[in-house]
């Protein structure tokens, strides 16, 4: 069975004789799947009135475990962005009632952002739908193929971790 990526690889192989067809096919398919999942996630979040950046910020707060709080600097680092850009995000989420900012009890110079119950509820609904979308795609493969694909992708991720 062929997909549109096969035609893409054929086209470029004709233009670039040194092209490794397997490498091109794998990397383009990974990009296609990434874009597909991103579009599906954005569509799910739009149903909840959320943008992906808002969800990611709530997600990072939730990821830390109870009491679902973090410093803005820590969040900025986790999200790979500048503290100034994160401040704008936190402002927007605070206005919507999804987070609260306060001074740390132990060090009043530090500010912490905390997920509110409304933010947590919204995150839980959103993550449930996102997991459904991801499972809907991946569960189209037989269980043994899913396990094999997970193992192969893990090997590639481990290589990138060594290079980082």
N, C-alpha and C positions, 0 to 999 in steps of 0.2 A: 504494500500500500504506500502511496506517495502523498506528500503534503506540499504546500506551496513553497516550503523551504527547499525542497529538492530542486524545484525550478530555479530558485535563487542560486543554489550551489552550482547547478549546471551552467547558468549564465556566467557566473564569475569564474568558473573553472575554464571556460572558453577564453576569457580575458586575461586570466592569471594562471598560466600553466603550472606554476609552482604551488598553487593553492592546495592545501591539505583539505580535501573534501570533508573528512570526518570532523576536523576541528571547526570548519565553517558551519557545518550542519549542527553540531552540538551547541556552539556558542550562539548562533542565531535562534535556535529553538529555546535555549534558556532565556534569551531576551524576549522572545514572543510570549513565553509562559509568564515571565515577570510582568510584562505589560498587561497581559490578560488578567492576572490576579489583581494588579493595581487598579485597573478599571472596575473590576467586580467589587473590590473593597470600597472604592470611592462611591460606587452606586449604592451599596448597602449603607454606608455612613450618611449619604445624602438623605436617605429615608429618615434618619434621626436628626437631621439638621446639622450634621458635623462634617467638617472637612478633615482630610487625612492627617494634616499637621496637628489638628486639635486632638484627634484620637491618639496619635502617637505620643503626645505630651501626657495625656491621661494614662496611657498604657505604661509609660516610664514610671509614673507615680505609683501605679498599681503594682508594677513589677517588684518594687522594693519591699513589698509585704506590709502588713499593718504596722503602723497607723497610716500607711500610704502617703508618706511625706518625703521630701527631699529638698536640698538647697537648690536655688536656681543655678549655681555654678555646676553642681553635680548633674542636674538635668541637662544643662547646655552641653556638657561633655558627653553624656549618654546619647544625646540627639545629634551630636556632631555639628553644633552651631555656636555662634558667639553669644556671650551672656546678654549683650544688648538686644539681639534679635529675640532671644528667649524672653526677655522682659516684656516685649510687645505681645508675645503669645500668652504669657501668664496674665497680663492685663486683660486681654480679650476673654480668657477662660474665667477669670475672676468676675468680670462683669456679667457673665452668663450664669454664675453661681456654681461652676463646676470645680473650682479650687478656692482655697482661702490662703492668704499669706499672713504670716505672723512672725514675731521675733522668737528665736529659739529660747526656751526656758533656761537653758544652762549658759548660754552666751548671747546676751541681748543684741550684740553687734550682728549676729547672723540672722538672716531671714530664711524661713522655710515655707515651702508650698505644700499644702495638704489637700488631698482629694476630698471633696465634700460627699455627703451621701447622694446628692443628685448627680454628681460627676461619676461616682462609683456605679450607681444604677445605670447610667447611660453607657458607661464602659462595658458593664456586664451584658447589656442587651446587644451592643455593637459587636463585642467579641464573640458572642454566641452565633450571630449571623455570619461573621467573617469565617469562623471555624466551619460552619455549614457550607459556605462557598468553597473553601479549600478542600473539604472532604468530598464534596460533590465532584470536583475535578479529579482528585487523586484516586478515589474509590472506583473510578472507571477502569482502573488497572486491577488485574488479579493480585491477591495478597502477596504471592511470591515475587511478582514483578515490582510491587511497591517496595518490598524489603530490599531487593537487589538495587533498585534505583536509589533508595536512601543510602545504601552502602557506597555506591559509586559516587554520589554527590558528596558524601562525607569525606571520601578520599580527596576530592578536589578542594574542599574547604580546608582540610588539614594542610594541603600544599600551600594554600593562600595564607594560612596562619603563620607558616614558617617564613614566608616572604614578607610579611608585614613588620 
